Amino acid sequence: MQPIYVAITGTKHYYGTDFLKPGQLIHLIKEPENVHDREAIKVELMAIGAIGYVANSPHTVPKGYRSVGRIYDTFGRHICGVIRFIVNDTAIVGLAPGLEEVWLKAWGRNQFFQIGRKN
């Protein structure tokens, strides 16, 4: 299966991207009740909360990456992802199906995870 990559936008409306690092585990959650976009997918980082949204506009989706419309029906209510790199105010994330259980267990302990890097 080919990796699926998406872009996180809107970070400047939250905390920016200075604290984001490759390897950080993030949580993508569908927001069907969002009044601006019924296919909105909010992005959260453990211990911080919301950090942005998955890009869904031709103006915000980098060429070669998937938009919300392309991934929305590929998972249930939520999925995890791993930050691969950051460019300006946009983080590129690889979807990581199967890590939701790790996220949910760690969320209760308020732990911070990085995938593929030593802490």
Phi, psi and omega in degrees: 000131180289142176296148178247126181243141177228165177250141174260123179240175179077012182297330181292342177276354180243260185242004184080199182236001184301328183270350181283141181224146174303138180099348180290137178275130178235166183239127179253125186233126177295143179233070183296342179274000180296123184287340181271332184201110182293344177256018182298141175234111180281146179245129180238147173244133182307140178074354179243317184100213185297135177234355180159196181225156174290133182300140182221008182245147176302339180276341184246344179273115178296149179303132178093355179252164183269146175268172177304316181302331181277340183246347190306316183271008182267356178211169181284228183291328184208164178205156177262163177211167180235128177293127180261317175197167183234133176232115182055241181260017183237133175254136176261129187235135171265127178294142184227075180300143178100348180268002182300322180297320177299315181300310185295321178294316182290326181303320179295333179261359179055046180264157180250129182242146167231136181260130175081013179219150174278139179282000000 
